Amino acid sequence: MSWIKPIETYYKGYRFRSRLEARWAILLDHLNAEWEYEPEGFDMDGLYYLPDFKVTNHAGRGGKELWIEVKGDMTDTDKEKILRFSEDKPIYVVGDIPKGETFDVIIDSMERQCYNGDPAKYNFFTVDGDFFGAFPCVTKSGCFALLGDDSNYLRDANEAKTARAYTAARQARFEHGETPPTPPPIVVDREKERDLLAKEFIEKYKHLDVSYGGNRNLNNPPDIKELYIPFLKEHGKEEWFGGTLTIQGWFSNRKEKIMGEILEKDPFITEEEMFVKTHFSMSMIHKFMLKRRAK
């Protein structure tokens, strides 16, 4: 019985084990990802593993380092290695280059796969433990990011550039000495990238009660700085502290919504009673009550 072997393929000075891996390298280039191919192997208590790609400028969840594993058919050993590796490092599993000429069709192709399998392809589970679809895109700010399976996240994608990236990867030819051209780098819009990080921060901490500017109360919530500065350091952007108005505004609106619901049920509630129910700062409660009762 003969076995069909993958064809080794050369691109950008790397010798890839298969055409599929080379096509993912091309896709990552077009999505503005900074990557290395098989830069490091790992010994996991006698289980040896060599991930395919390391991406160092991932703008989405999981911080600035992201490992990527390209898999067609997956064996039980493959599954064990990926799941073991994901306990310590974020790794994203992909398969064939998704088909489709438009952004929506390409996303739909990944959606059909992202909730099947253990580990599932195109899923955040092995990145950060969240069993949720994850799709490689270039954002409107020009960053490479995994965007979640929801319109609230996908609207951050530059749909045209993302669709062209997948088309370029599928159409790349290596026969007869052909070498796919390397795309020019995409200029990153730093303001939009900062906004994207702020949205990611809100998503991560939206379940918490937080304060800002030292405005503490009996509930003693963490200050935004205590969370946001370490968050930026994880992403290698500690010099970007600032832009917290977006974050402060989101948490303020959330608190006002909570107090508004309480006020609708009890229109005669006092500020002290509101404080007992919410433990929000008295200054915030006072301003809110004045504003609402002035209407």
N, C-alpha and C positions, 0 to 999 in steps of 0.2 A: 504494500500500500504506500503510495507516495503522498507527501505532504506539500501543501502550497505554502511557500515562505513569503513573508513580506519583503518588498523591494527596498533595500537601503537607498536613502535619498539625501542629496547634499543641498544645503541652503545656508547662506551667510556663514560659511566656514564650519558648520556643524554637519556631522554624518548622522542622520536620523535612522532609527531602526525600521521605520515604515513611512510610506507616503502620507498616511493619516497624521502622524506626528509632525511631518514637515508642513502639512496644510494648516495644522494648528499654530505652528510658528508664524506662518504668513498671516493667519487671522489675528494673532496677538499683535503683530506689527501694525496691522491696519486699525486695530482698536487702541493703539497708542500705549500698549503695555511694554514695560521694560523687563525682559526675561533672560534667563539662562537655561540651557538644556542640560539635564542630568548633572548639575554641579556638585552633588553630594549624595553619598549613600549612607544608610543608617542600619545599625545593628540593634534590633529590638529584642533583646534577650535571646539571641540566636536566630531570630527571624530577620533576614536581610532584605532591605527594601531600597530601591533606587527610583524615586519619583521622577517624572518626565521633565517638568518645568518648575522653575522658581521665578515668581513675579515679584518685583520689589517696589512697584508703585501702585498697588491696588488701593483705590480710593473708597472701596466699600467696606462692609463689615469684615472683621478679622484682622484689622491693622494693616501695616505696610508690607508684610511678607505673606505671600500666598503660594502654596504649592499646587500644581495641577497634574493630574493623572489622566492620560488618554487611554481609553479602553474600548475595544470592540467587544468581543465575547469576554466574559469575566469568570475566572475559575474561583473555586472556594479559597484557594491560597491567595489569589488577588484580593478577594474580599477581606480576608483576615488581615492582610498587610495594611490595606487602606484604613480599615476601622481601628487597628492598633495604632497606626501613625496619627490618626485624627484625635487621639486622646491627648496628644501633646502639641501638635502643630496643625494649622488650618490647611486642609487639602480639598481641592475641588475636582470632582470626577466628571469627565466629558466623554462623548462617544464620537460618532460620525459628525462631520460638519453639517449642521442643520440645513435642510433644503428650503428653498423659497426665494423669490425675487423681492418681496416687500418685507418690511419690518414685522408687520403683524403675522404674516405667514411663517417667518423664521421663528418668532416667539412661540407661535402655536405648535411648531414642530418640537420645540424643547418642552413645552407644557405637557405634551403627550407622553413624555418620558420621565419627567422630574419627580413623580411620586411613585414610581415603580422600582422595586429592587432594594436590596440592603447590602451595600450602600446604593442609593439612587443617584443616577447621573443628573447633572444640572440642578443640584439641590444644595442648600446651605448646611445640611445636617453635619457633614464632615468638615465644614468650615467653622461653625460656631455652635453646633448642637441644635439649631432651629430647623425643623423639618418643613422647609418652605422652598419653593422654586427659586432658582437663581440663574440669571441669564447674563452672559458677557456682553457688555455694550461699551460704546464710547459715549460719554455724557455730553451735554450741551456745552459744558466748560472745557471739553477736550480730554477728560480723564478716562482711564480704563477703570471700569467698575462692574461688579456683579450687582444687578438690579433685581429686586424681588418681584415675585409673580403677582403684581397688583398694579393697577393704573397709577396709584399714588407714587410708586417708585419708578415705573417705566416711563412716566412723562419726563423724567430727567434725562432720558436718552436722546442723543442726536440720531433720530430714526434713519435719516438718509445715509449718514456716514456709517452707521452700524450695518445697514443692509448692504452697502457697497463692500464692507469688509468681508462679510460672509460670502458674497459673490466672488470676490477676488481669491479667497481661499479655495473655493470649490473649482474655480476655473484655472487655477495655476497649473502649468505644464512643466514637466521635468524631462520629457523624452528628448532624445537627439541633442543632448547638451544644453537644452533650454534652461534658463535660470529666471524665475519670477523676479521682477524688479522689486526692490525695497521701497515702500511708500515713504514720502516725505513726512517728517514728524509733524504732528498736529500741535498747534500752539495752544497751550492751556490757558484758559481764562481764570486767573487766580481768584477773582471775586466770586465767580460762580462755583469754583471748587470749594471756597470757604463756606458758601451757602449750603453746598451739598454736605459738608462735614457737620454743619450746624443741624441740618435735618436728621442726619444719622445719630447725632448726640441726643436729640429730642426723642427719637424712636427708641433709643436704648434706655433712657431714664424717664420716660413719660409716666411710668407707674408710680414715681416717687413724688413726695412733697419736697420741694427745694426752695431755698431762700436765695437772696442775692443782695450784695452790698452790705452784708452784716445785719440784715433785717431779720433777726431771729425771733423766736417765740418759745412758748413752753414745750412745744413738740420737738424743738431743737433740730430742725431739718438740716441737711448738709447745704452749704453754700454752693452755688453754681461753680465758683472757682475751684472748689475742692474736687469737683468731678470733671470739669471741662479741661483744666490744665493737664492732668494725667491722660485724659482722652486724647488730647492733641499730641502729647509726647508719644503715645502708642502709634500714632500715624506719622511721626516724624515732622510734625508741624507746630512744635511748641512756641515758635516765634510768632505764630498767628493768633495769640490770645487777643481777644477783641471780637467784634462781631457778635457780642452776646445779646445785643438788643433783640435780635430775632428769637433767641432762646428765652430771654426774659419775657418777651411779649407772648410767646406761646404758653408759658407756665402761668402768666398773669391771666390770660384769657381762660385757661382751664380752671383756675381758682374762682374767677368771676362767674363762670358757668355753674360751678358747684354751689356757690353762695346764692346765685339766682334761683336755682332749683329749690334751695331751702327756703328762700324768701317767698316763693310762690306758694309753698305749703303753709307757711306761717308768716303772713304779711306784717304782724306786729312784733316779730322777734326783736330783741334788743341786741346791741352790739356785743354785750358781754355773753349773751346766750349763743350768739353766732360764733364767738371765740371758743366757747366750750365745745360746740359741735365740730368745728373745723381745725382749731389750733393754728389758724392763719394769723399773721401779725395784726395787732390792733389798728395800726395805721392803715393797712390795706382794707380791713373791714370797715373802718370809719369812712374812708374815701368812697368805697363801694356803696355803703348805705346812703351817704349823702347824695351820690349820683343817681341812684335808683329811686329814692323817695322825692327827688326834685322833679322827676318826670311827671 
